[in-house]
Amino acid sequence: MDKILSLLRENSQLSYSEIATMINEPEDYVEKQIKQYEKDGVIRGYRAVIDYDKVKNSGARAFIELKVQPKKDTGFDEVAKQVMSFDEVETVYLMAGSFDLLVRVKGESVTDIAMFVAKRLSTLDGVLATNTHFQLRTYKDSGMVLFDEENDEDQRSIIL
Amino acid sequence: MIDYESVINHKIKNIKPSGIRKFFDIASEMENVISLSIGEPDFNTPWHVREAGITSLQKGSTKYTSNRGLTVLRKEICAYFERKYHVEYHPESECLVTVGGSEAIDLAMRCLISEGDEVLIPEPSFVCYNPLVQMADGVPVAVETTEEDNFKLTPERLEKFITPKSKVLVLPFPNNPTGAIMEKHDLEKIAEIVLKYNLFVISDEIYAELTYNNKHHISFASIENMRERTVVVSGFSKSYSMTGWRLGYTLAPKPLTDVMTKLHQYAIMSAPTTAQYAAIEALRHGDNDIKKMRDEYDMRRRLVVKRFNAMGLNCFEPEGAFYAFPCIKSTGLSSEEFCTKLLKAKGVAVVPGNAFGDSGEGFVRVSYSFSIKHITEALKRIEEFLKELNEEKQHET
């Protein structure tokens, strides 16, 4: 992957000039590249990585497997489009394997999500079966370790 | 009451305690201190290396190894050294696995130095050489390196300090704290002096894997005629981020390796077994880990050096290790004053250059073995500190 992208993936708050110094390229080159990535839709946005386990009233999350009957002309796209238009749905992937769509859903509570699946997803035309997995704890997200049970303070010795 | 003063060995009493202890006592009592002072990698040991250590424990490989270290490990070390630095050593008789590079340095000193021998030590440099020379009854002789020479050891300076008692030269490159490296032509000139005065060399190459700008490390043992008069000291701490495993090694001609092994076997027995198994994995499959870490350090290095120069602290471009060594003379403060003030005013800890020898006065050591986020925050604070210093000065005049 391009160096600029991998740097931004780690930390989207780096300035053009910082990135330019780090990869030893002129600043205007970096700026141009990033603008191009944004224009081409390679970079879709800049967001914070939030540890929801530490946020009060952050609700519940679940992964839902959907078995889908693909349509003759549109395959899985039509159902996927319907699924992704719900606000509750955060991500939708088409998968290879024993089910077809993997859907990440957020809701106010476990019941809330269960009802959403029962009433909204399983009733969609073409959905054959659902399987809901509730998320209990986040250990790692977007390459970032969130589960720091042992206080991993920097205990490296000072001088040597 | 026992008079401990009379009990304690006089040589250890004469070794000065680190002069900057006070400074770090202040740091440890402050809150919200952000440190750029630490001299070890911030990465975890690569997982596959840790796993190899774990597997060896599960298999019950928990006994002593042979005094010299596991045969397989010594073979891998020699193969690695030949592959990277093009010097051949015999795993059976010329390689000794030690408890970190530190033990290796201690062994080399104690096996080469006799009472009164002078040991030439380029400065600024790592803090352990002087005390270890003194404990071995040798006389440390500081050879100054300067910013004008890019902190390289020059033959002219070296020759000035040579006396009939000169015996050993320490070559600590890539250098902690300056980040200086020695290139092939630099080493060749030193080799001439070494030959001319019949010196022995302890080449501390622990940072060998961390060089930048495509300047690959050259081992002093690879310079013509130098293999036979050099003890190469290296290890796994810096290259594979394995500091806590305590594993290093020496590569040296058989007669020297034999005596170092003799001392090692009485004082240590053998290096940690688990660490030795992990190190085999590191040498076999760790090249990519080294590259990843080096690339990361390199980005931080560019950032740090550029920012220091931009804020008016002249910073020579370090091409090795993971330290920058900016000059703070323009502030009118001594190294210790600068560090103490910076710590108190902004809660940023860097190490005064004089901790690494008198010639480090006027500089501070800044480690970039920290995340970019951490580094940028610390640099921001240093920048504020300098601005405030300037304002103070203008106020006074």
Chai-1 contact restraints between the chains, C-beta under 6 A:
chainA,res_idxA,chainB,res_idxB,connection_type,confidence,min_distance_angstrom,max_distance_angstrom,comment,restraint_id
A,T21,B,R302,contact,1.0,0.0,6.0,A-B,restraint_1
A,T21,B,L303,contact,1.0,0.0,6.0,A-B,restraint_2
A,T21,B,K306,contact,1.0,0.0,6.0,A-B,restraint_3
A,M22,B,M299,contact,1.0,0.0,6.0,A-B,restraint_4
A,M22,B,R302,contact,1.0,0.0,6.0,A-B,restraint_5
A,M22,B,L303,contact,1.0,0.0,6.0,A-B,restraint_6
A,R156,B,I38,contact,1.0,0.0,6.0,A-B,restraint_7
A,R156,B,E40,contact,1.0,0.0,6.0,A-B,restraint_8
A,I158,B,F24,contact,1.0,0.0,6.0,A-B,restraint_9
A,I158,B,S37,contact,1.0,0.0,6.0,A-B,restraint_10
A,L160,B,G39,contact,1.0,0.0,6.0,A-B,restraint_11
